[in-house]
């Protein structure tokens, strides 16, 4: 039982480490953030690992998303 728990904990830790590394990489690649914003978001990712990574990754992805129209109707002139 102890070995199984240790392997599971190691896999979860490795996945969390990978998520935090990917999020930090995505933050530092974002050209619209200042150096201070990047540093604060990176600290947030590493101080609150899972929640921080999810929030910051969603922020970076939202910054790169093209705006979409609210409806498919076109206005007539």
Secondary structure, DSSP 8 states (H G I E B T S, - for coil): -HHHHHHHHHHHHHHHHHHHHHHHHHHHH-TTS-HHHHHHHHHHHHHSHHHHHHHHHHHHHHHHS----S-S-----
